[in-house]
Amino acid sequence: MPITPDERIHPQLHINSYGLYLRRRFGMRISKVNVDAGFTCPNRDGSKGTGGCIYCNNVSFSPKDTQAVVPLEEQMAAGMAYHRIRLGSQKFIIYFQKYTNTYGSVELLSDLYRRALNHPDVIGISVGTRPDSLSDEALDLLTEIARTKYVCLELGLQSMDDAILNRINRGHTLEDFVQAVTRASGRNFDICAHLIYGFQGERPTEFLKTAALLAALPIASLKLHQLHAVAGTELAELYRRGEFVPLTLEQYITTVADFLERLSPGITIQRLYGSAPLEISVAPRWGLKNNQMWYAIVNELTRRGSWQGSRLVENQGLI
């Protein structure tokens, strides 16, 4: 006899949607507004390495109005206006996205974060960073802000396989990630993990084990996307030399659905795919718009009659 999915699971989407979580928590539509605060990364500036991750070209996720040459307040205004018109959003989370957004002095971080929070329609901040670039001072600052505002700390893991992390020039290990999550836990803010699927040599069975890792840690939300090559990256060169073979759309959808079935229903889903502007996209080019990609995965769960965590329930012997 089928068990009714966890009440946090969206009945149409079959996942614990981050958008629905925010609406339930704040009672209105909330949108995230991306900004570029002008940071770099320790594996770019030489402190840990150079060149950055082999797949990283931040133009792929930085709209033209979110460039560091544009003042923070102007970036926010442009992003909020867009989401008000497109989605009818009422309040906003400012997402410090590009590169490593805790990689600076605590004085700089405090100035940037508080400038974002000064806007009356901003209810919080989301800060994207690396697990090896999270000082005690930065954590204490986020803890202080979280006393009165929403805070989400987004930590890039990408893979739990240290060999893969080394090959893609991440410059950190799985243990670095685990330690960062442990240090950040219990501070009254959300922790979001970033994962990528599609690295060369990574079998689906190995990727699926990441669901158990996330369940064992105090992770509140997840961003997942396919490995894709964009112009100006080492990965694009590997693709041209035949050394990177991207996933097919069917492979990605199948494995992500398998992954979601094994993922704790308590983890909210912020993202299930990645995209890049057509002018810099190299491979794979699946020809789907963002909403079509999202629903391709949702439709697979629907076809299966499953949902986020459904196999987790099975594994616990409840059905």
C-alpha positions in Angstrom: 0.0 0.0 0.0 1.6 3.3 -1.1 2.6 5.8 1.6 1.6 9.4 1.3 4.7 11.5 0.6 6.1 13.8 3.3 3.9 16.9 3.6 6.9 19.0 2.5 6.9 17.5 -0.9 5.2 19.6 -3.5 2.2 17.5 -4.8 2.8 18.5 -8.5 6.6 18.8 -8.5 7.3 15.6 -6.4 10.2 17.4 -4.6 10.6 19.6 -1.6 10.8 22.9 -3.6 12.8 25.7 -2.1 10.4 28.2 -3.6 7.5 26.6 -1.7 9.7 26.5 1.5 10.3 30.3 1.2 6.6 31.0 0.6 5.5 28.9 3.6 8.2 30.5 5.8 7.6 34.2 4.8 4.0 34.0 3.6 4.7 35.6 0.1 6.7 35.1 -3.1 10.4 35.5 -2.5 13.0 35.7 -5.3 16.8 35.5 -5.2 18.6 38.4 -6.9 22.1 37.6 -8.0 24.9 40.2 -7.5 28.6 40.3 -8.2 30.5 41.8 -5.3 33.9 41.7 -7.1 35.5 38.7 -5.3 38.0 36.2 -6.7 38.9 32.7 -5.6 41.9 31.2 -3.8 42.4 28.7 -6.6 42.6 31.7 -9.1 44.7 34.3 -7.3 47.6 31.9 -6.5 47.0 31.5 -2.8 46.0 27.9 -3.4 46.3 27.6 -7.2 45.7 29.3 -10.5 43.2 28.9 -13.3 40.2 28.1 -11.2 38.0 25.1 -11.6 38.2 23.6 -15.1 34.5 24.3 -15.9 34.3 27.8 -14.5 33.5 30.8 -16.6 31.3 33.0 -14.4 29.8 34.7 -17.5 27.6 31.6 -17.7 25.7 32.5 -14.6 26.2 36.3 -14.3 23.7 38.5 -16.2 25.1 41.7 -17.7 23.6 43.8 -14.9 25.4 41.8 -12.2 29.0 42.7 -12.9 31.3 44.1 -10.3 31.8 47.3 -12.3 28.1 48.1 -11.5 27.5 49.3 -7.9 25.8 46.8 -5.7 22.7 48.9 -5.2 22.2 49.2 -8.9 22.6 45.5 -9.4 20.0 44.9 -6.7 17.5 47.4 -8.2 17.8 45.9 -11.7 17.3 42.3 -10.3 14.4 43.2 -8.1 12.6 45.1 -10.9 13.0 42.1 -13.2 11.6 39.6 -10.6 8.7 41.9 -9.7 7.6 42.1 -13.3 8.3 38.5 -14.2 7.1 36.7 -11.1 5.3 39.3 -9.0 7.8 38.8 -6.2 7.3 40.9 -3.1 10.5 40.4 -1.1 14.0 39.4 -2.0 17.1 37.5 -1.0 20.3 39.0 -2.3 22.6 36.2 -3.6 26.3 36.9 -3.5 27.1 34.5 -6.2 30.1 35.0 -8.4 33.4 33.4 -7.2 34.1 33.1 -3.4 32.0 35.5 -1.4 33.6 35.1 2.0 37.1 35.6 0.6 37.9 38.9 2.1 38.3 40.8 5.3 35.4 40.7 7.7 35.1 44.5 7.4 34.6 44.2 3.7 32.1 41.3 4.1 30.2 43.3 6.7 30.0 46.4 4.5 28.7 44.4 1.5 26.2 42.2 3.3 24.8 45.1 5.3 24.4 47.3 2.3 22.3 44.6 0.7 20.2 44.2 3.8 19.6 48.0 4.1 16.9 47.8 1.4 13.4 47.5 2.9 12.4 44.8 0.5 15.4 42.5 1.2 14.6 39.9 3.8 18.0 38.2 3.8 21.2 37.2 2.0 22.5 34.0 0.4 26.3 33.7 0.3 28.1 31.4 -2.1 31.6 30.3 -1.1 34.1 27.5 -0.9 34.5 25.2 2.2 38.2 26.2 2.5 37.4 29.9 2.5 35.2 30.2 5.6 36.9 32.0 8.5 35.6 32.0 12.0 35.1 35.8 11.6 32.9 35.3 8.6 30.9 32.6 10.3 30.4 34.9 13.3 29.3 37.7 11.1 26.7 35.5 9.4 25.6 34.3 12.8 25.0 37.8 13.9 23.1 38.7 10.8 20.9 35.6 11.1 19.6 36.9 14.4 17.3 39.3 12.5 17.5 38.3 8.8 17.4 35.2 6.7 20.8 33.8 5.8 21.7 30.9 3.6 25.4 29.8 3.3 26.0 28.0 0.0 29.0 25.7 0.0 30.4 24.2 -3.2 31.2 20.6 -2.8 30.6 19.5 -6.5 31.8 15.9 -5.9 32.5 13.7 -2.8 35.3 12.0 -4.7 38.7 13.6 -3.8 40.2 12.2 -7.0 37.6 14.1 -9.1 38.1 17.3 -7.0 41.8 17.1 -7.7 41.3 16.6 -11.4 38.9 19.6 -11.7 41.3 21.9 -9.8 38.9 22.5 -6.9 41.7 22.9 -4.4 39.8 21.4 -1.5 38.8 18.0 -0.3 35.6 16.3 0.9 36.9 16.5 4.5 37.2 20.3 4.0 33.5 20.4 3.1 32.5 18.2 6.0 34.4 20.4 8.5 33.0 23.6 7.0 29.4 22.3 7.4 30.1 21.2 10.9 31.6 24.6 11.8 28.6 26.4 10.2 25.9 24.2 11.8 23.8 25.3 14.8 24.0 29.0 13.9 20.4 29.6 12.9 21.0 29.8 9.2 20.5 27.5 6.2 23.3 25.5 4.7 23.0 24.7 1.0 25.3 22.2 -0.8 26.3 22.5 -4.5 26.8 19.4 -6.6 27.6 18.6 -10.2 26.9 15.4 -12.0 28.7 14.2 -15.1 32.4 14.2 -14.3 34.5 11.8 -16.4 34.8 8.4 -14.7 32.0 8.9 -12.2 29.6 6.0 -12.3 25.9 6.7 -11.5 26.2 4.3 -8.5 29.0 6.4 -7.0 27.1 9.7 -7.5 24.0 8.3 -5.8 26.0 7.7 -2.6 26.2 11.5 -2.2 22.5 11.4 -1.2 23.5 9.5 2.0 26.4 11.9 2.7 24.0 14.9 2.6 21.5 13.1 4.8 24.3 12.6 7.4 25.0 16.3 7.5 22.9 19.4 8.6 22.2 20.3 5.0 19.1 22.4 4.5 19.0 22.7 0.7 20.7 21.5 -2.5 21.7 22.9 -5.9 22.5 20.3 -8.5 23.4 20.7 -12.2 24.9 18.8 -15.0 28.6 19.3 -15.9 28.6 21.4 -19.0 31.4 23.1 -21.0 31.4 26.8 -21.8 33.8 28.8 -23.9 36.9 30.0 -22.3 37.4 27.0 -19.9 39.7 24.1 -19.8 36.7 21.8 -19.9 35.8 23.2 -23.3 39.3 22.4 -24.6 39.0 18.9 -23.2 35.7 18.5 -25.1 37.2 19.6 -28.3 40.0 17.1 -27.9 37.5 14.3 -27.2 38.6 14.0 -23.6 35.3 15.1 -22.1 32.2 13.3 -23.2 29.1 15.0 -21.8 26.0 13.2 -20.5 23.0 12.7 -22.7 19.8 14.3 -21.6 18.3 10.9 -20.9 21.3 9.9 -18.7 21.1 13.0 -16.7 17.3 12.9 -16.1 17.4 9.2 -15.2 20.2 9.6 -12.7 18.9 12.8 -11.1 15.5 11.1 -10.6 17.3 8.1 -9.0 19.2 10.6 -6.8 16.1 12.5 -5.7 14.4 9.2 -4.8 17.3 8.6 -2.4 17.5 12.1 -1.0 16.0 13.1 2.3 12.7 14.8 1.9 13.8 17.4 4.4 16.3 18.9 2.0 14.9 21.6 -0.2 15.7 21.7 -3.9 17.0 25.0 -5.2 18.2 23.9 -8.6 18.2 20.8 -10.8 20.0 21.9 -13.9 22.5 24.4 -15.2 22.4 26.6 -18.3 24.6 29.1 -20.1 24.1 31.8 -22.7 24.0 30.2 -26.2 26.9 32.3 -27.3 29.3 30.6 -24.9 27.6 27.2 -24.5 29.8 24.4 -25.9 28.4 21.0 -24.7 26.0 19.5 -24.0 23.5 21.5 -25.9 20.2 19.8 -25.2 18.0 22.5 -26.7 15.7 22.9 -23.7 14.7 26.1 -22.0 15.2 26.3 -18.2 11.5 25.5 -17.4 11.6 22.6 -19.8 14.7 21.2 -18.2 13.1 21.4 -14.7 9.9 19.7 -15.8 11.8 17.0 -17.7 13.0 15.8 -14.3 9.7 16.4 -12.6 7.9 14.5 -15.4 10.2 11.5 -14.9 9.3 11.3 -11.2 5.7 11.6 -12.1 6.0 8.9 -14.7 7.6 6.6 -12.1 5.0 7.5 -9.5 7.8 8.4 -7.1 9.0 11.5 -5.3 12.0 12.9 -3.4 12.8 10.4 -0.6 10.5 7.6 -1.9 13.4 5.1 -2.1 14.7 6.3 1.2 11.4 5.2 2.7 11.7 1.8 1.0 15.2 1.3 2.3 14.0 1.9 5.8 11.5 -1.0 5.4 8.4 1.1 5.7 6.9 0.0 2.4 
